[in-house]
Amino acid sequence: MKNSENKDPLHGITLQQILEKLIEFYGFDTLGELIKIKCFNENPTIKSSLTFLRKTDWARKKVEELYVKSLNKF
């Protein structure tokens, strides 16, 4: 029996990869406008953003949702 392909667009991708792709496409300024969280608007870095997103489920969910919505734009 064959394994069916996983159709989850987040399967196999890390939070860091998601964040890097969003920053590459939108930049921190636009990302901060789309998702209003402090780690994107005040002295943003990937490291500080990852730390916050790993601890804050609601913010991580917003980032993941934006990533999925943006997949056809990348």
Predicted model as a PDB file, atoms N, CA, C, CB and O in Angstrom, pLDDT in the B-factor column:
MODEL        1                                                                  
ATOM      1  N   MET A   1       0.844  -1.182   0.000  1.00 45.00           N  
ATOM      2  CA  MET A   1       0.000   0.000   0.000  1.00 45.00           C  
ATOM      3  C   MET A   1       0.889   1.245   0.000  1.00 45.00           C  
ATOM      4  CB  MET A   1      -0.960  -0.002   1.224  1.00 45.00           C  
ATOM      5  O   MET A   1       1.836   1.335   0.781  1.00 45.00           O  
ATOM      6  N   LYS A   2       0.587   2.184  -0.859  1.00 51.00           N  
ATOM      7  CA  LYS A   2       1.380   3.407  -0.972  1.00 51.00           C  
ATOM      8  C   LYS A   2       0.978   4.399   0.107  1.00 51.00           C  
ATOM      9  CB  LYS A   2       1.213   4.036  -2.363  1.00 51.00           C  
ATOM     10  O   LYS A   2      -0.188   4.485   0.493  1.00 51.00           O  
ATOM     11  N   ASN A   3       1.961   5.145   0.585  1.00 54.00           N  
ATOM     12  CA  ASN A   3       1.660   6.250   1.498  1.00 54.00           C  
ATOM     13  C   ASN A   3       1.117   7.403   0.679  1.00 54.00           C  
ATOM     14  CB  ASN A   3       2.922   6.686   2.312  1.00 54.00           C  
ATOM     15  O   ASN A   3       1.705   7.778  -0.335  1.00 54.00           O  
ATOM     16  N   SER A   4       0.007   7.963   1.107  1.00 55.00           N  
ATOM     17  CA  SER A   4      -0.523   9.116   0.382  1.00 55.00           C  
ATOM     18  C   SER A   4       0.295  10.353   0.758  1.00 55.00           C  
ATOM     19  CB  SER A   4      -2.043   9.330   0.699  1.00 55.00           C  
ATOM     20  O   SER A   4       0.801  10.470   1.874  1.00 55.00           O  
ATOM     21  N   GLU A   5       0.411  11.269  -0.202  1.00 68.00           N  
ATOM     22  CA  GLU A   5       1.173  12.484   0.056  1.00 68.00           C  
ATOM     23  C   GLU A   5       0.448  13.345   1.069  1.00 68.00           C  
ATOM     24  CB  GLU A   5       1.411  13.267  -1.242  1.00 68.00           C  
ATOM     25  O   GLU A   5      -0.779  13.442   1.060  1.00 68.00           O  
ATOM     26  N   ASN A   6       1.216  13.963   1.934  1.00 78.00           N  
ATOM     27  CA  ASN A   6       0.639  14.857   2.926  1.00 78.00           C  
ATOM     28  C   ASN A   6       0.297  16.174   2.241  1.00 78.00           C  
ATOM     29  CB  ASN A   6       1.615  15.081   4.124  1.00 78.00           C  
ATOM     30  O   ASN A   6       1.164  16.797   1.628  1.00 78.00           O  
ATOM     31  N   LYS A   7      -0.944  16.597   2.338  1.00 87.00           N  
ATOM     32  CA  LYS A   7      -1.383  17.819   1.657  1.00 87.00           C  
ATOM     33  C   LYS A   7      -1.285  19.049   2.553  1.00 87.00           C  
ATOM     34  CB  LYS A   7      -2.812  17.658   1.169  1.00 87.00           C  
ATOM     35  O   LYS A   7      -1.661  20.143   2.132  1.00 87.00           O  
ATOM     36  N   ASP A   8      -0.795  18.895   3.763  1.00 91.00           N  
ATOM     37  CA  ASP A   8      -0.616  20.021   4.675  1.00 91.00           C  
ATOM     38  C   ASP A   8       0.573  20.856   4.209  1.00 91.00           C  
ATOM     39  CB  ASP A   8      -0.407  19.528   6.137  1.00 91.00           C  
ATOM     40  O   ASP A   8       1.699  20.359   4.187  1.00 91.00           O  
ATOM     41  N   PRO A   9       0.341  22.128   3.834  1.00 92.00           N  
ATOM     42  CA  PRO A   9       1.447  22.955   3.335  1.00 92.00           C  
ATOM     43  C   PRO A   9       2.508  23.258   4.392  1.00 92.00           C  
ATOM     44  CB  PRO A   9       0.904  24.251   2.796  1.00 92.00           C  
ATOM     45  O   PRO A   9       3.603  23.708   4.056  1.00 92.00           O  
ATOM     46  N   LEU A  10       2.194  23.016   5.663  1.00 95.00           N  
ATOM     47  CA  LEU A  10       3.160  23.276   6.729  1.00 95.00           C  
ATOM     48  C   LEU A  10       3.969  22.028   7.085  1.00 95.00           C  
ATOM     49  CB  LEU A  10       2.443  23.797   7.968  1.00 95.00           C  
ATOM     50  O   LEU A  10       4.909  22.095   7.877  1.00 95.00           O  
ATOM     51  N   HIS A  11       3.601  20.901   6.499  1.00 94.00           N  
ATOM     52  CA  HIS A  11       4.288  19.647   6.800  1.00 94.00           C  
ATOM     53  C   HIS A  11       5.738  19.705   6.331  1.00 94.00           C  
ATOM     54  CB  HIS A  11       3.562  18.462   6.143  1.00 94.00           C  
ATOM     55  O   HIS A  11       6.016  19.990   5.167  1.00 94.00           O  
ATOM     56  N   GLY A  12       6.647  19.432   7.247  1.00 94.00           N  
ATOM     57  CA  GLY A  12       8.059  19.357   6.905  1.00 94.00           C  
ATOM     58  C   GLY A  12       8.779  20.690   6.833  1.00 94.00           C  
ATOM     59  O   GLY A  12       9.939  20.740   6.423  1.00 94.00           O  
ATOM     60  N   ILE A  13       8.125  21.760   7.219  1.00 96.00           N  
ATOM     61  CA  ILE A  13       8.761  23.082   7.183  1.00 96.00           C  
ATOM     62  C   ILE A  13       8.840  23.627   8.609  1.00 96.00           C  
ATOM     63  CB  ILE A  13       7.969  24.069   6.250  1.00 96.00           C  
ATOM     64  O   ILE A  13       7.887  23.513   9.380  1.00 96.00           O  
ATOM     65  N   THR A  14       9.964  24.208   8.944  1.00 97.00           N  
ATOM     66  CA  THR A  14      10.149  24.716  10.304  1.00 97.00           C  
ATOM     67  C   THR A  14       9.615  26.144  10.422  1.00 97.00           C  
ATOM     68  CB  THR A  14      11.640  24.667  10.702  1.00 97.00           C  
ATOM     69  O   THR A  14       9.423  26.841   9.425  1.00 97.00           O  
ATOM     70  N   LEU A  15       9.388  26.549  11.641  1.00 98.00           N  
ATOM     71  CA  LEU A  15       8.955  27.916  11.899  1.00 98.00           C  
ATOM     72  C   LEU A  15       9.989  28.910  11.377  1.00 98.00           C  
ATOM     73  CB  LEU A  15       8.716  28.132  13.402  1.00 98.00           C  
ATOM     74  O   LEU A  15       9.626  29.959  10.843  1.00 98.00           O  
ATOM     75  N   GLN A  16      11.252  28.592  11.525  1.00 98.00           N  
ATOM     76  CA  GLN A  16      12.306  29.476  11.037  1.00 98.00           C  
ATOM     77  C   GLN A  16      12.231  29.617   9.511  1.00 98.00           C  
ATOM     78  CB  GLN A  16      13.692  28.942  11.459  1.00 98.00           C  
ATOM     79  O   GLN A  16      12.387  30.720   8.987  1.00 98.00           O  
ATOM     80  N   GLN A  17      11.997  28.532   8.806  1.00 98.00           N  
ATOM     81  CA  GLN A  17      11.877  28.591   7.353  1.00 98.00           C  
ATOM     82  C   GLN A  17      10.668  29.435   6.941  1.00 98.00           C  
ATOM     83  CB  GLN A  17      11.763  27.173   6.768  1.00 98.00           C  
ATOM     84  O   GLN A  17      10.743  30.217   5.992  1.00 98.00           O  
ATOM     85  N   ILE A  18       9.570  29.274   7.650  1.00 98.00           N  
ATOM     86  CA  ILE A  18       8.358  30.061   7.377  1.00 98.00           C  
ATOM     87  C   ILE A  18       8.661  31.539   7.564  1.00 98.00           C  
ATOM     88  CB  ILE A  18       7.186  29.625   8.302  1.00 98.00           C  
ATOM     89  O   ILE A  18       8.358  32.361   6.700  1.00 98.00           O  
ATOM     90  N   LEU A  19       9.255  31.864   8.693  1.00 98.00           N  
ATOM     91  CA  LEU A  19       9.545  33.258   9.017  1.00 98.00           C  
ATOM     92  C   LEU A  19      10.527  33.867   8.005  1.00 98.00           C  
ATOM     93  CB  LEU A  19      10.116  33.363  10.442  1.00 98.00           C  
ATOM     94  O   LEU A  19      10.324  34.990   7.543  1.00 98.00           O  
ATOM     95  N   GLU A  20      11.568  33.139   7.669  1.00 97.00           N  
ATOM     96  CA  GLU A  20      12.551  33.643   6.708  1.00 97.00           C  
ATOM     97  C   GLU A  20      11.911  33.907   5.347  1.00 97.00           C  
ATOM     98  CB  GLU A  20      13.707  32.649   6.559  1.00 97.00           C  
ATOM     99  O   GLU A  20      12.219  34.909   4.702  1.00 97.00           O  
ATOM    100  N   LYS A  21      11.030  33.022   4.912  1.00 97.00           N  
ATOM    101  CA  LYS A  21      10.360  33.204   3.624  1.00 97.00           C  
ATOM    102  C   LYS A  21       9.447  34.432   3.656  1.00 97.00           C  
ATOM    103  CB  LYS A  21       9.549  31.946   3.257  1.00 97.00           C  
ATOM    104  O   LYS A  21       9.414  35.206   2.699  1.00 97.00           O  
ATOM    105  N   LEU A  22       8.707  34.610   4.754  1.00 98.00           N  
ATOM    106  CA  LEU A  22       7.825  35.768   4.880  1.00 98.00           C  
ATOM    107  C   LEU A  22       8.619  37.069   4.926  1.00 98.00           C  
ATOM    108  CB  LEU A  22       6.959  35.640   6.130  1.00 98.00           C  
ATOM    109  O   LEU A  22       8.219  38.059   4.313  1.00 98.00           O  
ATOM    110  N   ILE A  23       9.726  37.077   5.639  1.00 97.00           N  
ATOM    111  CA  ILE A  23      10.557  38.278   5.737  1.00 97.00           C  
ATOM    112  C   ILE A  23      11.191  38.586   4.379  1.00 97.00           C  
ATOM    113  CB  ILE A  23      11.654  38.099   6.820  1.00 97.00           C  
ATOM    114  O   ILE A  23      11.274  39.746   3.976  1.00 97.00           O  
ATOM    115  N   GLU A  24      11.629  37.555   3.689  1.00 97.00           N  
ATOM    116  CA  GLU A  24      12.218  37.743   2.361  1.00 97.00           C  
ATOM    117  C   GLU A  24      11.193  38.367   1.406  1.00 97.00           C  
ATOM    118  CB  GLU A  24      12.730  36.391   1.798  1.00 97.00           C  
ATOM    119  O   GLU A  24      11.530  39.247   0.613  1.00 97.00           O  
ATOM    120  N   PHE A  25       9.953  37.909   1.487  1.00 97.00           N  
ATOM    121  CA  PHE A  25       8.918  38.379   0.569  1.00 97.00           C  
ATOM    122  C   PHE A  25       8.338  39.727   0.984  1.00 97.00           C  
ATOM    123  CB  PHE A  25       7.810  37.357   0.478  1.00 97.00           C  
ATOM    124  O   PHE A  25       8.228  40.635   0.160  1.00 97.00           O  
ATOM    125  N   TYR A  26       7.966  39.863   2.257  1.00 97.00           N  
ATOM    126  CA  TYR A  26       7.285  41.067   2.734  1.00 97.00           C  
ATOM    127  C   TYR A  26       8.218  42.092   3.379  1.00 97.00           C  
ATOM    128  CB  TYR A  26       6.226  40.680   3.717  1.00 97.00           C  
ATOM    129  O   TYR A  26       7.987  43.296   3.264  1.00 97.00           O  
ATOM    130  N   GLY A  27       9.262  41.628   4.052  1.00 97.00           N  
ATOM    131  CA  GLY A  27      10.089  42.503   4.874  1.00 97.00           C  
ATOM    132  C   GLY A  27       9.417  42.695   6.224  1.00 97.00           C  
ATOM    133  O   GLY A  27       8.214  42.472   6.363  1.00 97.00           O  
ATOM    134  N   PHE A  28      10.189  43.107   7.211  1.00 97.00           N  
ATOM    135  CA  PHE A  28       9.627  43.279   8.553  1.00 97.00           C  
ATOM    136  C   PHE A  28       8.571  44.390   8.597  1.00 97.00           C  
ATOM    137  CB  PHE A  28      10.742  43.587   9.550  1.00 97.00           C  
ATOM    138  O   PHE A  28       7.594  44.275   9.337  1.00 97.00           O  
ATOM    139  N   ASP A  29       8.749  45.452   7.824  1.00 96.00           N  
ATOM    140  CA  ASP A  29       7.792  46.563   7.863  1.00 96.00           C  
ATOM    141  C   ASP A  29       6.394  46.111   7.465  1.00 96.00           C  
ATOM    142  CB  ASP A  29       8.252  47.693   6.943  1.00 96.00           C  
ATOM    143  O   ASP A  29       5.428  46.345   8.191  1.00 96.00           O  
ATOM    144  N   THR A  30       6.290  45.468   6.319  1.00 97.00           N  
ATOM    145  CA  THR A  30       4.983  45.006   5.852  1.00 97.00           C  
ATOM    146  C   THR A  30       4.458  43.881   6.734  1.00 97.00           C  
ATOM    147  CB  THR A  30       5.069  44.538   4.394  1.00 97.00           C  
ATOM    148  O   THR A  30       3.262  43.817   7.018  1.00 97.00           O  
ATOM    149  N   LEU A  31       5.344  43.001   7.163  1.00 97.00           N  
ATOM    150  CA  LEU A  31       4.936  41.913   8.049  1.00 97.00           C  
ATOM    151  C   LEU A  31       4.344  42.470   9.335  1.00 97.00           C  
ATOM    152  CB  LEU A  31       6.128  40.994   8.365  1.00 97.00           C  
ATOM    153  O   LEU A  31       3.355  41.946   9.846  1.00 97.00           O  
ATOM    154  N   GLY A  32       4.949  43.534   9.858  1.00 97.00           N  
ATOM    155  CA  GLY A  32       4.441  44.187  11.060  1.00 97.00           C  
ATOM    156  C   GLY A  32       3.093  44.843  10.859  1.00 97.00           C  
ATOM    157  O   GLY A  32       2.313  44.960  11.804  1.00 97.00           O  
ATOM    158  N   GLU A  33       2.807  45.274   9.637  1.00 97.00           N  
ATOM    159  CA  GLU A  33       1.489  45.837   9.332  1.00 97.00           C  
ATOM    160  C   GLU A  33       0.441  44.739   9.197  1.00 97.00           C  
ATOM    161  CB  GLU A  33       1.546  46.668   8.045  1.00 97.00           C  
ATOM    162  O   GLU A  33      -0.700  44.906   9.627  1.00 97.00           O  
ATOM    163  N   LEU A  34       0.834  43.614   8.595  1.00 97.00           N  
ATOM    164  CA  LEU A  34      -0.099  42.504   8.377  1.00 97.00           C  
ATOM    165  C   LEU A  34      -0.416  41.748   9.665  1.00 97.00           C  
ATOM    166  CB  LEU A  34       0.471  41.542   7.351  1.00 97.00           C  
ATOM    167  O   LEU A  34      -1.550  41.323   9.887  1.00 97.00           O  
ATOM    168  N   ILE A  35       0.601  41.587  10.506  1.00 97.00           N  
ATOM    169  CA  ILE A  35       0.440  40.901  11.788  1.00 97.00           C  
ATOM    170  C   ILE A  35       0.981  41.842  12.857  1.00 97.00           C  
ATOM    171  CB  ILE A  35       1.186  39.498  11.811  1.00 97.00           C  
ATOM    172  O   ILE A  35       2.193  42.002  13.002  1.00 97.00           O  
ATOM    173  N   LYS A  36       0.094  42.446  13.584  1.00 95.00           N  
ATOM    174  CA  LYS A  36       0.489  43.490  14.534  1.00 95.00           C  
ATOM    175  C   LYS A  36       0.975  42.878  15.853  1.00 95.00           C  
ATOM    176  CB  LYS A  36      -0.690  44.448  14.797  1.00 95.00           C  
ATOM    177  O   LYS A  36       0.232  42.757  16.827  1.00 95.00           O  
ATOM    178  N   ILE A  37       2.260  42.499  15.835  1.00 95.00           N  
ATOM    179  CA  ILE A  37       2.899  42.018  17.056  1.00 95.00           C  
ATOM    180  C   ILE A  37       4.234  42.752  17.220  1.00 95.00           C  
ATOM    181  CB  ILE A  37       3.107  40.459  17.014  1.00 95.00           C  
ATOM    182  O   ILE A  37       4.913  43.084  16.248  1.00 95.00           O  
ATOM    183  N   LYS A  38       4.569  42.983  18.446  1.00 94.00           N  
ATOM    184  CA  LYS A  38       5.721  43.811  18.798  1.00 94.00           C  
ATOM    185  C   LYS A  38       7.033  43.309  18.183  1.00 94.00           C  
ATOM    186  CB  LYS A  38       5.861  43.872  20.301  1.00 94.00           C  
ATOM    187  O   LYS A  38       7.870  44.113  17.774  1.00 94.00           O  
ATOM    188  N   CYS A  39       7.214  41.998  18.115  1.00 94.00           N  
ATOM    189  CA  CYS A  39       8.492  41.468  17.623  1.00 94.00           C  
ATOM    190  C   CYS A  39       8.728  41.772  16.142  1.00 94.00           C  
ATOM    191  CB  CYS A  39       8.546  39.969  17.844  1.00 94.00           C  
ATOM    192  O   CYS A  39       9.853  41.634  15.662  1.00 94.00           O  
ATOM    193  N   PHE A  40       7.685  42.183  15.408  1.00 96.00           N  
ATOM    194  CA  PHE A  40       7.857  42.577  14.015  1.00 96.00           C  
ATOM    195  C   PHE A  40       7.988  44.091  13.858  1.00 96.00           C  
ATOM    196  CB  PHE A  40       6.691  42.073  13.186  1.00 96.00           C  
ATOM    197  O   PHE A  40       8.422  44.571  12.812  1.00 96.00           O  
ATOM    198  N   ASN A  41       7.616  44.840  14.891  1.00 95.00           N  
ATOM    199  CA  ASN A  41       7.559  46.296  14.774  1.00 95.00           C  
ATOM    200  C   ASN A  41       8.626  47.048  15.560  1.00 95.00           C  
ATOM    201  CB  ASN A  41       6.233  46.763  15.212  1.00 95.00           C  
ATOM    202  O   ASN A  41       8.940  48.189  15.222  1.00 95.00           O  
ATOM    203  N   GLU A  42       9.181  46.446  16.584  1.00 95.00           N  
ATOM    204  CA  GLU A  42      10.175  47.132  17.409  1.00 95.00           C  
ATOM    205  C   GLU A  42      11.478  46.339  17.433  1.00 95.00           C  
ATOM    206  CB  GLU A  42       9.645  47.339  18.846  1.00 95.00           C  
ATOM    207  O   GLU A  42      11.550  45.264  18.029  1.00 95.00           O  
ATOM    208  N   ASN A  43      12.494  46.872  16.786  1.00 94.00           N  
ATOM    209  CA  ASN A  43      13.812  46.223  16.684  1.00 94.00           C  
ATOM    210  C   ASN A  43      13.689  44.757  16.270  1.00 94.00           C  
ATOM    211  CB  ASN A  43      14.558  46.321  18.023  1.00 94.00           C  
ATOM    212  O   ASN A  43      14.154  43.873  16.989  1.00 94.00           O  
ATOM    213  N   PRO A  44      13.070  44.489  15.121  1.00 96.00           N  
ATOM    214  CA  PRO A  44      12.824  43.102  14.727  1.00 96.00           C  
ATOM    215  C   PRO A  44      14.088  42.364  14.298  1.00 96.00           C  
ATOM    216  CB  PRO A  44      11.823  43.064  13.607  1.00 96.00           C  
ATOM    217  O   PRO A  44      14.930  42.898  13.576  1.00 96.00           O  
ATOM    218  N   THR A  45      14.193  41.145  14.757  1.00 97.00           N  
ATOM    219  CA  THR A  45      15.226  40.222  14.297  1.00 97.00           C  
ATOM    220  C   THR A  45      14.567  38.853  14.167  1.00 97.00           C  
ATOM    221  CB  THR A  45      16.466  40.182  15.284  1.00 97.00           C  
ATOM    222  O   THR A  45      13.527  38.589  14.770  1.00 97.00           O  
ATOM    223  N   ILE A  46      15.175  38.010  13.391  1.00 97.00           N  
ATOM    224  CA  ILE A  46      14.637  36.654  13.259  1.00 97.00           C  
ATOM    225  C   ILE A  46      14.703  35.945  14.596  1.00 97.00           C  
ATOM    226  CB  ILE A  46      15.406  35.853  12.186  1.00 97.00           C  
ATOM    227  O   ILE A  46      13.759  35.257  14.983  1.00 97.00           O  
ATOM    228  N   LYS A  47      15.810  36.106  15.306  1.00 97.00           N  
ATOM    229  CA  LYS A  47      15.988  35.417  16.590  1.00 97.00           C  
ATOM    230  C   LYS A  47      14.917  35.828  17.595  1.00 97.00           C  
ATOM    231  CB  LYS A  47      17.379  35.709  17.164  1.00 97.00           C  
ATOM    232  O   LYS A  47      14.302  34.965  18.222  1.00 97.00           O  
ATOM    233  N   SER A  48      14.681  37.129  17.760  1.00 96.00           N  
ATOM    234  CA  SER A  48      13.687  37.574  18.739  1.00 96.00           C  
ATOM    235  C   SER A  48      12.275  37.174  18.310  1.00 96.00           C  
ATOM    236  CB  SER A  48      13.770  39.097  18.930  1.00 96.00           C  
ATOM    237  O   SER A  48      11.433  36.843  19.145  1.00 96.00           O  
ATOM    238  N   SER A  49      12.029  37.209  17.010  1.00 97.00           N  
ATOM    239  CA  SER A  49      10.719  36.817  16.507  1.00 97.00           C  
ATOM    240  C   SER A  49      10.465  35.329  16.744  1.00 97.00           C  
ATOM    241  CB  SER A  49      10.602  37.144  15.014  1.00 97.00           C  
ATOM    242  O   SER A  49       9.377  34.940  17.168  1.00 97.00           O  
ATOM    243  N   LEU A  50      11.469  34.505  16.471  1.00 97.00           N  
ATOM    244  CA  LEU A  50      11.321  33.066  16.707  1.00 97.00           C  
ATOM    245  C   LEU A  50      11.079  32.763  18.178  1.00 97.00           C  
ATOM    246  CB  LEU A  50      12.561  32.319  16.222  1.00 97.00           C  
ATOM    247  O   LEU A  50      10.245  31.923  18.515  1.00 97.00           O  
ATOM    248  N   THR A  51      11.802  33.441  19.045  1.00 97.00           N  
ATOM    249  CA  THR A  51      11.627  33.234  20.486  1.00 97.00           C  
ATOM    250  C   THR A  51      10.194  33.544  20.893  1.00 97.00           C  
ATOM    251  CB  THR A  51      12.613  34.111  21.289  1.00 97.00           C  
ATOM    252  O   THR A  51       9.575  32.769  21.621  1.00 97.00           O  
ATOM    253  N   PHE A  52       9.662  34.671  20.429  1.00 97.00           N  
ATOM    254  CA  PHE A  52       8.290  35.058  20.757  1.00 97.00           C  
ATOM    255  C   PHE A  52       7.281  34.082  20.158  1.00 97.00           C  
ATOM    256  CB  PHE A  52       8.004  36.478  20.258  1.00 97.00           C  
ATOM    257  O   PHE A  52       6.365  33.633  20.847  1.00 97.00           O  
ATOM    258  N   LEU A  53       7.445  33.758  18.897  1.00 97.00           N  
ATOM    259  CA  LEU A  53       6.473  32.900  18.218  1.00 97.00           C  
ATOM    260  C   LEU A  53       6.443  31.488  18.787  1.00 97.00           C  
ATOM    261  CB  LEU A  53       6.779  32.841  16.742  1.00 97.00           C  
ATOM    262  O   LEU A  53       5.392  30.848  18.796  1.00 97.00           O  
ATOM    263  N   ARG A  54       7.570  31.003  19.256  1.00 97.00           N  
ATOM    264  CA  ARG A  54       7.604  29.656  19.847  1.00 97.00           C  
ATOM    265  C   ARG A  54       6.879  29.601  21.184  1.00 97.00           C  
ATOM    266  CB  ARG A  54       9.045  29.197  20.030  1.00 97.00           C  
ATOM    267  O   ARG A  54       6.422  28.536  21.600  1.00 97.00           O  
ATOM    268  N   LYS A  55       6.772  30.738  21.858  1.00 97.00           N  
ATOM    269  CA  LYS A  55       6.120  30.799  23.166  1.00 97.00           C  
ATOM    270  C   LYS A  55       4.656  31.228  23.079  1.00 97.00           C  
ATOM    271  CB  LYS A  55       6.872  31.749  24.067  1.00 97.00           C  
ATOM    272  O   LYS A  55       3.901  31.061  24.037  1.00 97.00           O  
ATOM    273  N   THR A  56       4.256  31.780  21.933  1.00 97.00           N  
ATOM    274  CA  THR A  56       2.946  32.415  21.828  1.00 97.00           C  
ATOM    275  C   THR A  56       2.148  31.765  20.699  1.00 97.00           C  
ATOM    276  CB  THR A  56       3.089  33.940  21.589  1.00 97.00           C  
ATOM    277  O   THR A  56       2.328  32.090  19.525  1.00 97.00           O  
ATOM    278  N   ASP A  57       1.267  30.843  21.076  1.00 97.00           N  
ATOM    279  CA  ASP A  57       0.537  30.056  20.088  1.00 97.00           C  
ATOM    280  C   ASP A  57      -0.310  30.897  19.140  1.00 97.00           C  
ATOM    281  CB  ASP A  57      -0.338  29.070  20.786  1.00 97.00           C  
ATOM    282  O   ASP A  57      -0.338  30.632  17.938  1.00 97.00           O  
ATOM    283  N   TRP A  58      -1.003  31.908  19.665  1.00 97.00           N  
ATOM    284  CA  TRP A  58      -1.892  32.696  18.804  1.00 97.00           C  
ATOM    285  C   TRP A  58      -1.096  33.457  17.735  1.00 97.00           C  
ATOM    286  CB  TRP A  58      -2.720  33.685  19.654  1.00 97.00           C  
ATOM    287  O   TRP A  58      -1.549  33.603  16.600  1.00 97.00           O  
ATOM    288  N   ALA A  59       0.083  33.936  18.108  1.00 97.00           N  
ATOM    289  CA  ALA A  59       0.912  34.678  17.150  1.00 97.00           C  
ATOM    290  C   ALA A  59       1.496  33.724  16.104  1.00 97.00           C  
ATOM    291  CB  ALA A  59       2.053  35.436  17.886  1.00 97.00           C  
ATOM    292  O   ALA A  59       1.545  34.051  14.918  1.00 97.00           O  
ATOM    293  N   ARG A  60       1.928  32.565  16.542  1.00 98.00           N  
ATOM    294  CA  ARG A  60       2.458  31.560  15.611  1.00 98.00           C  
ATOM    295  C   ARG A  60       1.381  31.160  14.605  1.00 98.00           C  
ATOM    296  CB  ARG A  60       2.968  30.311  16.380  1.00 98.00           C  
ATOM    297  O   ARG A  60       1.659  31.006  13.415  1.00 98.00           O  
ATOM    298  N   LYS A  61       0.169  30.996  15.086  1.00 98.00           N  
ATOM    299  CA  LYS A  61      -0.938  30.622  14.204  1.00 98.00           C  
ATOM    300  C   LYS A  61      -1.159  31.692  13.131  1.00 98.00           C  
ATOM    301  CB  LYS A  61      -2.232  30.410  15.021  1.00 98.00           C  
ATOM    302  O   LYS A  61      -1.397  31.364  11.969  1.00 98.00           O  
ATOM    303  N   LYS A  62      -1.081  32.953  13.513  1.00 98.00           N  
ATOM    304  CA  LYS A  62      -1.252  34.047  12.538  1.00 98.00           C  
ATOM    305  C   LYS A  62      -0.148  34.022  11.489  1.00 98.00           C  
ATOM    306  CB  LYS A  62      -1.263  35.414  13.253  1.00 98.00           C  
ATOM    307  O   LYS A  62      -0.411  34.250  10.309  1.00 98.00           O  
ATOM    308  N   VAL A  63       1.070  33.751  11.903  1.00 98.00           N  
ATOM    309  CA  VAL A  63       2.203  33.683  10.977  1.00 98.00           C  
ATOM    310  C   VAL A  63       2.024  32.499  10.029  1.00 98.00           C  
ATOM    311  CB  VAL A  63       3.544  33.561  11.752  1.00 98.00           C  
ATOM    312  O   VAL A  63       2.248  32.624   8.825  1.00 98.00           O  
ATOM    313  N   GLU A  64       1.622  31.360  10.571  1.00 97.00           N  
ATOM    314  CA  GLU A  64       1.407  30.182   9.732  1.00 97.00           C  
ATOM    315  C   GLU A  64       0.269  30.417   8.737  1.00 97.00           C  
ATOM    316  CB  GLU A  64       1.102  28.955  10.604  1.00 97.00           C  
ATOM    317  O   GLU A  64       0.363  30.002   7.582  1.00 97.00           O  
ATOM    318  N   GLU A  65      -0.798  31.075   9.174  1.00 97.00           N  
ATOM    319  CA  GLU A  65      -1.920  31.374   8.275  1.00 97.00           C  
ATOM    320  C   GLU A  65      -1.492  32.308   7.151  1.00 97.00           C  
ATOM    321  CB  GLU A  65      -3.082  32.000   9.058  1.00 97.00           C  
ATOM    322  O   GLU A  65      -1.882  32.110   6.001  1.00 97.00           O  
ATOM    323  N   LEU A  66      -0.701  33.313   7.469  1.00 98.00           N  
ATOM    324  CA  LEU A  66      -0.201  34.231   6.442  1.00 98.00           C  
ATOM    325  C   LEU A  66       0.691  33.483   5.454  1.00 98.00           C  
ATOM    326  CB  LEU A  66       0.578  35.405   7.087  1.00 98.00           C  
ATOM    327  O   LEU A  66       0.617  33.717   4.247  1.00 98.00           O  
ATOM    328  N   TYR A  67       1.517  32.601   5.955  1.00 97.00           N  
ATOM    329  CA  TYR A  67       2.388  31.813   5.095  1.00 97.00           C  
ATOM    330  C   TYR A  67       1.568  30.986   4.101  1.00 97.00           C  
ATOM    331  CB  TYR A  67       3.286  30.897   5.940  1.00 97.00           C  
ATOM    332  O   TYR A  67       1.859  30.979   2.905  1.00 97.00           O  
ATOM    333  N   VAL A  68       0.549  30.295   4.598  1.00 97.00           N  
ATOM    334  CA  VAL A  68      -0.293  29.464   3.736  1.00 97.00           C  
ATOM    335  C   VAL A  68      -1.014  30.326   2.696  1.00 97.00           C  
ATOM    336  CB  VAL A  68      -1.318  28.674   4.581  1.00 97.00           C  
ATOM    337  O   VAL A  68      -1.106  29.946   1.529  1.00 97.00           O  
ATOM    338  N   LYS A  69      -1.520  31.479   3.117  1.00 96.00           N  
ATOM    339  CA  LYS A  69      -2.207  32.383   2.184  1.00 96.00           C  
ATOM    340  C   LYS A  69      -1.245  32.936   1.130  1.00 96.00           C  
ATOM    341  CB  LYS A  69      -2.862  33.543   2.953  1.00 96.00           C  
ATOM    342  O   LYS A  69      -1.660  33.250   0.014  1.00 96.00           O  
ATOM    343  N   SER A  70       0.021  33.053   1.479  1.00 96.00           N  
ATOM    344  CA  SER A  70       1.017  33.673   0.597  1.00 96.00           C  
ATOM    345  C   SER A  70       1.748  32.680  -0.297  1.00 96.00           C  
ATOM    346  CB  SER A  70       2.020  34.419   1.420  1.00 96.00           C  
ATOM    347  O   SER A  70       2.538  33.088  -1.148  1.00 96.00           O  
ATOM    348  N   LEU A  71       1.503  31.398  -0.124  1.00 93.00           N  
ATOM    349  CA  LEU A  71       2.258  30.392  -0.875  1.00 93.00           C  
ATOM    350  C   LEU A  71       2.217  30.611  -2.380  1.00 93.00           C  
ATOM    351  CB  LEU A  71       1.731  29.023  -0.561  1.00 93.00           C  
ATOM    352  O   LEU A  71       3.225  30.404  -3.055  1.00 93.00           O  
ATOM    353  N   ASN A  72       1.084  31.021  -2.915  1.00 90.00           N  
ATOM    354  CA  ASN A  72       0.992  31.198  -4.370  1.00 90.00           C  
ATOM    355  C   ASN A  72       1.702  32.466  -4.832  1.00 90.00           C  
ATOM    356  CB  ASN A  72      -0.470  31.240  -4.806  1.00 90.00           C  
ATOM    357  O   ASN A  72       1.862  32.663  -6.036  1.00 90.00           O  
ATOM    358  N   LYS A  73       2.133  33.333  -3.913  1.00 89.00           N  
ATOM    359  CA  LYS A  73       2.847  34.565  -4.261  1.00 89.00           C  
ATOM    360  C   LYS A  73       4.364  34.380  -4.308  1.00 89.00           C  
ATOM    361  CB  LYS A  73       2.504  35.653  -3.266  1.00 89.00           C  
ATOM    362  O   LYS A  73       5.068  35.137  -4.977  1.00 89.00           O  
ATOM    363  N   PHE A  74       4.855  33.382  -3.604  1.00 85.00           N  
ATOM    364  CA  PHE A  74       6.309  33.181  -3.524  1.00 85.00           C  
ATOM    365  C   PHE A  74       6.862  32.698  -4.844  1.00 85.00           C  
ATOM    366  CB  PHE A  74       6.658  32.184  -2.419  1.00 85.00           C  
ATOM    367  O   PHE A  74       8.066  32.475  -4.964  1.00 85.00           O  
TER     368      PHE A  74                                                      
ENDMDL                                                                          
END                                                                             
